Amino acid sequence: MSNEVVPYGDIERMAMAVAKSGLFGVKDANQALSLMLIAQAEGRHPALAARDYDIIQNRPSKKSEAMLRDFLESQGKVEWHALDDTQADATFSHPSGGTVRIKWDMKRAVSAGLGGKDMWKKYPRQMLRARTVSEGIRTVCPMATSGMYVPEEVQDIVREKNITPTAGAHENVSPEDQDKIKELADKAVEWLNADSVGDAYLSIENANLDADGKTYLWTFFDSKQRSALKKEAARVREAAQIAPALAAPATNDPQGTPKAGISEAQRKRLEARISELKLDRATVKAYVKNTFGIDHFADLHPEDYKMLDEHLPKLDSFVQDMENAERL
């Protein structure tokens, strides 16, 4: 282990280089930076983070080789009784944690709901070994795990907890569309980093991605970014579902005459519906100007607002009809 402390600025630059390379499963510089800081905190050079750690679906994990190496370097011992495609059986001992014998076989894997998974079919020995190493070391020397699971465990945990798993999402997206989605994700991340969640959400919605494209796009965001986008989507839906009294006047003067203008809730609902229907705002404003003779949504009369609300889903065809009539 190295005791030399690498300056934070140097680590940041290394993290950006790793993220830019696209290697090691790291999607952005923040992920790389986090792993490098963990490596330095454990006495390793930050550049070794890629050797010892993995990012699996935005979750950090420690490779079984690194876990076993740290265990042996801390006076731990392991004795393998069997290691093949049917079982991994070993005894782990450590001065601080005692001795334990751990066995993983395919029967146990099937009971845990793992045996039928693709990786378990292709690489049973490696998967059994990783599970045995992780459980054995976690039992007698938990400090060697760095508080993480091995990548093989994290993959299974993510699949179990994620209702819409994104692992392998790229397989259903063409290489050309992958490039476009990557550009869209980069732009959305820029908006998110600038605290412009609304712009990020709209850029994604206006991209008109299909289900596979959206699933692939989701893999480029970390948990914080996903949470922000989900909250924004919920906010837009809530605004669109506001049910104001559309036909009721906003306020009355002392004589009871309806006052022109809609409420702020109605205006927000209108803006939200324009976004949800993917309409061009300038086109809607032009339609309102031509139809009702006003420049601002807030100045709409409640009756005009009600009519506009009914026409919004078909506004594109209305505008086209207007343009055709003008040509005639």
C-alpha positions as CSV (number, residue, x, y, z in Angstrom):
1,M,0.0,0.0,0.0
2,S,1.1,3.6,-0.7
3,N,0.9,6.3,1.9
4,E,1.5,9.1,-0.6
5,V,-1.5,11.4,-0.7
6,V,-2.5,12.5,-4.3
7,P,-3.8,16.1,-4.4
8,Y,-7.6,16.4,-5.0
9,G,-7.1,18.4,-8.2
10,D,-5.0,15.6,-9.7
11,I,-7.6,13.0,-8.7
12,E,-10.3,15.1,-10.4
13,R,-8.3,15.2,-13.6
14,M,-7.7,11.5,-13.5
15,A,-11.4,10.9,-12.9
16,M,-12.3,13.0,-15.9
17,A,-9.8,11.0,-18.1
18,V,-11.2,7.7,-16.9
19,A,-14.8,8.8,-17.5
20,K,-13.9,10.2,-21.0
21,S,-12.3,6.9,-22.0
22,G,-15.6,5.0,-21.2
23,L,-13.7,2.2,-19.7
24,F,-14.2,0.3,-16.4
25,G,-18.0,0.7,-16.5
26,V,-17.7,4.3,-15.3
27,K,-20.3,6.5,-16.8
28,D,-19.2,9.9,-15.5
29,A,-16.4,11.7,-13.7
30,N,-18.3,11.8,-10.4
31,Q,-18.4,8.0,-10.3
32,A,-14.7,7.7,-11.1
33,L,-13.8,10.4,-8.5
34,S,-15.8,8.6,-5.8
35,L,-14.0,5.3,-6.4
36,M,-10.6,7.0,-6.5
37,L,-11.2,8.7,-3.2
38,I,-12.2,5.3,-1.7
39,A,-8.9,3.8,-3.1
40,Q,-6.9,6.7,-1.6
41,A,-8.7,6.4,1.8
42,E,-7.6,2.7,1.8
43,G,-4.0,3.6,1.2
44,R,-3.9,2.8,-2.6
45,H,-3.0,5.1,-5.4
46,P,-6.3,6.5,-6.9
47,A,-5.4,5.2,-10.3
48,L,-5.8,1.6,-8.9
49,A,-9.5,2.2,-8.3
50,A,-10.3,0.7,-11.7
51,R,-8.4,-2.4,-10.8
52,D,-10.1,-3.0,-7.5
53,Y,-13.6,-1.6,-7.9
54,D,-16.5,-1.7,-10.3
55,I,-19.6,0.5,-10.9
56,I,-22.6,-1.8,-11.4
57,Q,-25.8,0.1,-12.3
58,N,-24.5,3.2,-10.5
59,R,-23.6,1.1,-7.4
60,P,-20.0,0.7,-6.2
61,S,-18.7,-2.8,-5.7
62,K,-15.4,-4.4,-4.9
63,K,-13.9,-7.1,-7.1
64,S,-13.6,-10.5,-5.4
65,E,-9.9,-10.6,-6.3
66,A,-9.3,-7.3,-4.5
67,M,-11.4,-8.5,-1.5
68,L,-9.4,-11.7,-1.3
69,R,-6.1,-9.9,-1.6
70,D,-6.9,-7.5,1.2
71,F,-8.0,-10.4,3.3
72,L,-4.7,-12.3,2.8
73,E,-2.6,-9.1,3.4
74,S,-4.4,-8.6,6.7
75,Q,-3.2,-12.0,8.0
76,G,-6.3,-13.9,6.7
77,K,-6.0,-17.4,5.4
78,V,-8.2,-19.4,3.0
79,E,-8.2,-23.2,2.3
80,W,-10.1,-24.4,-0.7
81,H,-11.7,-27.8,-0.4
82,A,-13.5,-27.8,-3.8
83,L,-13.7,-25.3,-6.7
84,D,-15.5,-26.4,-9.9
85,D,-18.6,-25.8,-11.9
86,T,-20.8,-27.5,-9.3
87,Q,-19.5,-26.0,-6.0
88,A,-17.1,-23.7,-4.3
89,D,-16.1,-24.8,-0.8
90,A,-13.5,-23.0,1.4
91,T,-12.5,-22.4,5.0
92,F,-11.7,-18.7,5.9
93,S,-9.8,-17.8,9.1
94,H,-8.5,-14.5,10.5
95,P,-6.9,-13.6,13.9
96,S,-9.7,-11.1,14.6
97,G,-12.7,-13.0,13.3
98,G,-12.1,-16.7,13.9
99,T,-12.8,-19.5,11.4
100,V,-15.7,-20.3,9.2
101,R,-16.4,-22.8,6.3
102,I,-18.5,-21.5,3.5
103,K,-19.9,-23.6,0.7
104,W,-21.9,-22.4,-2.4
105,D,-23.1,-25.1,-4.8
106,M,-25.6,-24.9,-7.6
107,K,-28.4,-26.3,-5.4
108,R,-27.9,-23.4,-3.1
109,A,-27.8,-21.0,-6.0
110,V,-31.1,-22.3,-7.4
111,S,-32.7,-22.0,-4.0
112,A,-31.6,-18.4,-3.9
113,G,-33.2,-17.8,-7.3
114,L,-29.8,-17.4,-9.0
115,G,-29.1,-20.6,-10.8
116,G,-31.2,-19.9,-13.9
117,K,-29.6,-16.5,-14.6
118,D,-27.5,-16.1,-17.7
119,M,-24.2,-15.5,-16.0
120,W,-24.7,-18.4,-13.7
121,K,-25.3,-20.7,-16.7
122,K,-22.2,-19.4,-18.6
123,Y,-19.7,-19.1,-15.7
124,P,-20.9,-21.2,-12.8
125,R,-17.5,-21.7,-11.2
126,Q,-16.6,-18.0,-11.2
127,M,-20.0,-17.0,-9.8
128,L,-19.8,-19.7,-7.1
129,R,-16.3,-18.6,-6.2
130,A,-17.3,-14.9,-5.9
131,R,-20.2,-15.7,-3.6
132,T,-18.1,-17.9,-1.4
133,V,-15.3,-15.3,-1.1
134,S,-17.7,-12.5,-0.3
135,E,-19.6,-14.4,2.3
136,G,-16.5,-15.9,3.9
137,I,-14.5,-12.7,4.2
138,R,-17.6,-10.7,5.3
139,T,-18.0,-13.2,8.1
140,V,-14.5,-13.2,9.6
141,C,-12.9,-10.0,8.3
142,P,-15.6,-7.5,7.2
143,M,-13.0,-4.6,6.9
144,A,-11.5,-6.3,3.9
145,T,-14.8,-5.9,2.0
146,S,-14.6,-2.1,2.2
147,G,-18.3,-2.2,3.1
148,M,-19.2,-3.4,-0.4
149,Y,-20.4,-6.5,-2.2
150,V,-18.7,-8.1,-5.1
151,P,-19.9,-7.1,-8.6
152,E,-21.6,-10.5,-9.1
153,E,-23.7,-9.9,-6.0
154,V,-24.6,-6.3,-6.9
155,Q,-25.8,-7.4,-10.4
156,D,-28.2,-9.8,-8.8
157,I,-29.3,-7.3,-6.1
158,V,-30.0,-4.6,-8.8
159,R,-32.0,-7.1,-10.9
160,E,-34.1,-8.0,-7.9
161,K,-34.8,-4.4,-6.8
162,N,-35.2,-2.7,-10.1
163,I,-38.6,-3.1,-11.6
164,T,-37.3,-1.9,-15.0
165,P,-33.8,-3.3,-15.2
166,T,-31.4,-1.5,-17.5
167,A,-28.7,-4.1,-17.7
168,G,-28.2,-5.0,-21.3
169,A,-30.4,-2.1,-22.5
170,H,-28.1,-1.3,-25.3
171,E,-28.8,-4.6,-27.0
172,N,-32.2,-3.4,-28.1
173,V,-30.9,-0.1,-29.5
174,S,-29.1,0.4,-32.8
175,P,-25.5,1.7,-32.7
176,E,-26.7,4.9,-34.5
177,D,-29.5,5.5,-31.9
178,Q,-27.0,4.7,-29.1
179,D,-24.9,7.7,-30.3
180,K,-27.9,10.0,-30.4
181,I,-29.1,8.9,-27.0
182,K,-25.6,9.4,-25.6
183,E,-25.6,13.0,-26.9
184,L,-29.1,13.5,-25.4
185,A,-27.9,12.2,-22.1
186,D,-24.9,14.4,-22.1
187,K,-27.1,17.5,-22.8
188,A,-29.5,16.5,-20.1
189,V,-26.7,16.0,-17.6
190,E,-25.5,19.5,-18.4
191,W,-28.9,20.9,-17.6
192,L,-29.1,18.9,-14.4
193,N,-25.6,20.1,-13.3
194,A,-26.8,23.7,-13.9
195,D,-29.9,23.0,-11.7
196,S,-32.2,23.3,-14.7
197,V,-34.2,20.1,-14.1
198,G,-37.2,21.4,-16.2
199,D,-35.0,21.9,-19.3
200,A,-33.5,18.4,-18.8
201,Y,-36.9,16.9,-18.5
202,L,-38.3,18.7,-21.6
203,S,-35.2,17.8,-23.7
204,I,-35.9,14.1,-22.9
205,E,-39.6,14.3,-23.5
206,N,-39.2,16.2,-26.8
207,A,-36.8,13.4,-28.0
208,N,-39.8,11.1,-28.5
209,L,-37.8,8.0,-27.6
210,D,-39.4,4.6,-27.6
211,A,-39.4,2.3,-24.6
212,D,-36.1,0.7,-25.4
213,G,-34.5,4.1,-26.0
214,K,-35.8,5.5,-22.7
215,T,-34.5,2.4,-20.9
216,Y,-31.0,2.9,-22.5
217,L,-31.1,6.6,-21.8
218,W,-31.8,5.9,-18.1
219,T,-28.5,4.1,-17.7
220,F,-26.5,7.3,-18.2
221,F,-28.0,9.0,-15.0
222,D,-27.0,8.4,-11.4
223,S,-29.5,7.9,-8.6
224,K,-29.6,11.6,-7.7
225,Q,-30.2,12.6,-11.3
226,R,-32.9,10.0,-11.8
227,S,-34.7,11.2,-8.6
228,A,-34.6,14.8,-9.9
229,L,-36.1,13.8,-13.2
230,K,-38.8,11.6,-11.6
231,K,-39.8,14.5,-9.3
232,E,-40.0,16.9,-12.3
233,A,-42.2,14.4,-14.2
234,A,-44.5,14.1,-11.2
235,R,-44.7,17.9,-10.9
236,V,-45.6,18.2,-14.6
237,R,-48.3,15.5,-14.3
238,E,-49.7,17.2,-11.2
239,A,-49.9,20.5,-12.9
240,A,-51.6,19.0,-15.8
241,Q,-54.2,17.3,-13.6
242,I,-55.2,20.5,-11.8
243,A,-59.0,20.8,-12.2
244,P,-59.9,24.4,-11.9
245,A,-63.4,25.6,-12.6
246,L,-62.8,26.3,-16.2
247,A,-66.0,28.1,-17.0
248,A,-66.1,30.1,-13.7
249,P,-64.9,33.7,-13.9
250,A,-61.6,34.4,-12.1
251,T,-63.1,37.3,-10.0
252,N,-66.1,39.6,-10.1
253,D,-66.3,43.3,-9.8
254,P,-68.7,44.8,-7.3
255,Q,-71.5,44.7,-9.9
256,G,-70.9,41.0,-10.5
257,T,-69.5,41.4,-14.0
258,P,-66.9,38.7,-14.9
259,K,-63.4,40.0,-15.0
260,A,-61.2,39.0,-17.9
261,G,-58.2,36.8,-17.2
262,I,-57.5,33.3,-15.8
263,S,-56.1,32.2,-12.5
264,E,-52.4,31.4,-12.0
265,A,-53.3,27.7,-11.5
266,Q,-55.1,27.7,-14.9
267,R,-52.1,29.4,-16.5
268,K,-49.7,26.8,-15.0
269,R,-51.9,24.0,-16.1
270,L,-52.0,25.4,-19.7
271,E,-48.2,25.6,-19.8
272,A,-47.9,22.1,-18.5
273,R,-50.3,20.7,-21.1
274,I,-48.4,22.4,-23.9
275,S,-45.3,20.6,-22.6
276,E,-47.0,17.3,-22.2
277,L,-48.6,17.5,-25.7
278,K,-45.1,18.4,-27.1
279,L,-46.6,21.5,-28.8
280,D,-44.5,24.5,-29.8
281,R,-45.2,27.3,-27.4
282,A,-44.8,30.0,-30.0
283,T,-47.3,28.3,-32.2
284,V,-49.8,28.2,-29.4
285,K,-49.3,31.9,-28.6
286,A,-49.8,32.7,-32.3
287,Y,-53.0,30.7,-32.3
288,V,-54.2,32.5,-29.2
289,K,-53.3,35.9,-30.8
290,N,-55.1,35.1,-34.1
291,T,-58.2,33.5,-32.4
292,F,-58.7,35.6,-29.3
293,G,-56.7,38.8,-30.0
294,I,-54.6,38.6,-26.9
295,D,-50.8,38.3,-26.4
296,H,-50.6,36.6,-23.0
297,F,-52.1,33.4,-21.7
298,A,-53.0,35.1,-18.4
299,D,-55.3,37.5,-20.2
300,L,-57.5,34.8,-21.6
301,H,-61.2,35.0,-20.8
302,P,-62.3,31.9,-18.9
303,E,-64.6,30.9,-21.7
304,D,-61.8,31.3,-24.3
305,Y,-59.5,29.3,-22.0
306,K,-62.1,26.5,-21.9
307,M,-62.2,26.4,-25.7
308,L,-58.4,26.5,-26.0
309,D,-58.1,23.7,-23.5
310,E,-60.5,21.5,-25.6
311,H,-58.6,22.3,-28.8
312,L,-55.0,21.8,-27.6
313,P,-54.8,18.1,-28.4
314,K,-55.7,18.9,-32.1
315,L,-54.0,22.3,-32.3
316,D,-51.6,21.2,-34.9
317,S,-54.4,20.3,-37.3
318,F,-56.3,23.5,-36.5
319,V,-53.2,25.6,-37.3
320,Q,-52.7,23.7,-40.5
321,D,-56.3,24.3,-41.5
322,M,-55.8,28.0,-40.7
323,E,-52.7,28.2,-42.9
324,N,-54.5,26.4,-45.8
325,A,-57.4,28.8,-45.5
326,E,-55.1,31.8,-45.7
327,R,-53.5,30.4,-48.9
328,L,-56.9,30.1,-50.5
